């Protein structure tokens, strides 16, 4: 897209990976997060970094751009002897508190080593801010939660969490079951949640299908029925989709429509729900009386390589066959991404991309529902 803006630019011994994006509607401010590494390897992560962005509306054309701040180190996201990874913000709107979840991994221990030996070296942490990252709380370590002792290792997101209409905070995770004599390290997606505005946290249901990095969104239909939708990375050629209707059955894996292609050995993708749009609005403005929530999903669209980041639309989230064909917003090398819904049918996407490698930079594009709709010939 023509309006692609570089947010984090990699250079020698300073590589930026794993984007996470949050839009604060109370302040009309974006917060973009990433890992700063010395190389592309996961074991070389040094610190989490962030930038804030101010949303700008361009005159009568109603175009939108973002003015980004200078880079800041999130030094508070730190435990001595550990490296911080996988930024995952979730916002509690009542107290106007942003929780930045992440994992801290011992030294340079790899995920592969933990899976092989069944010995978890990751800790589940968060910090909070009420002023868009100008100041942060001390680290809270949740690794005492009882489920964690049963895992070979785990991680949050990466990407963003959500707050439901009933004010439940949800943080997406994936965990590896420990090895046994018959199989080794089976991964599954699940979530961490709080129903008391972030004071206490518990683990929710998990997917019954092999699944790894995931994001979640709350969706609803004409009847007002709300569900938690999960979209997870997989190795089977297509994404894993699941739904939790909060009826005690946990996540139900949806039959694959083979419309959301997985890339090679897999790649993280992003999903966000948004209000059903008025087709007659200039840019697809919100339909205030319509209880429906639709889905937008971003992911590389090639079956074998991380190239051509696409945007997929689903107006009937309970039906995996309802996904549109992808609209390519980044032709060429593309990696991880994270979506944020702004308002009035506008979105922002933070994404890894480059000319020779997909982690040369983390860039941001802003687009609207009308562009997505027209890309599918509607």
C-alpha positions, 0 to 999 in steps of 0.5 A: 500500500502507498501509505506504508510507514516504517515504525521499527527499522532493523539494522546490524545487531539491532533487529526488530521482530514480533509486532503488537498493536493497541489503539487507545480510543480514550486518547486516540493514541496507538501503542506499538510494541516489538522485541529488540534483538541482536540477531533474528534468532529468538534467543537473542532478544534483549528488550521490549520496545515501543512507540506511540502514534497519534491518529491524524485525519487528512482534510475532507478526504477523511484519509487517516495517517499516524504520527509516530514518536521516537522509540522507547525501551520498555525497561520495566518489562524485565526479570534479572537473568531472563529475556522478555518476549512476545508482547501482548497488550490488553486494555481494561476500559473501566480503569483505563489501564493497559496490561502489557503481558509478555513472557520472560525466558531464562538466559538463552534457553530456546523453546525447542530445548524446553520442549525436548526436555519438558523443562519450562524456563518461561515465566508469565509476566505483565506490567501496567500503564495508565498514561500510554507508556510514559510510566509503568508499574513493576512486574507482576509474575503469574507463574505461580498459577497451577496449570503452568507446572504441567507444561513443557513451556508456553508463551502469550500471543503474540499480538493483542488481547481483548476485553469482552462486552461483559468486561472479561479480559482475555489474553491468548496463549499457547502451551506445550504438554510435556513429553511421555513415552508415546509422544512429545510436546503436543501444543494447544492454544488456550487463554488466560482471563480475568473477570475482576478487571485484572485483579486475579487471573485464571486459565480458560478452556483450550483447543482440542486440536494441535495449535500454536500462536493464536489471537482471539476476538469476541463475535456476535450475531443477530440474536445477540449470541456472543462467542469467543473466536480463536484463530491459531497457527498450525502445520496442516496447511490451513489455519485452525479456527475454534469457537467458545460459546460459553456454554460449558463445552469449551472451544469447538474446533470448526471444520476447515473451509480451506480458505485460510491458508497456512504458510509452510511450517506456519506463521503467526496471524492476527484477527480482530472483530468490529461492528457490522458496517453500513454498506451505504456509509462513505467508508463503511461507518458503524451500524449502531443498531446492528448487534453483529460483529464481523471479523478481519484476519491478516496472514501471508497468503502463500502456501510455502513462503512468507509473502503477500500479506493479505486481509480476509473478511468474514461477515458471518463469523460462525461460518468458516466458509464465509471468509473472503478472498484475501486483499493483498496489503503488502506484496512481497516478503511478509511475516507476523502482523497485528491488527487494531480496529480504530472506529467508523470502519477504519483499521491499522495493521502493524507488520513485519516486511522487507525486500530481501528478508521479512524482518527488515522492518516493522511497518504500519498501514491504515485502511478502511472497510470500503477498501477491503469490500472493493477488493473483493468486487462488492 
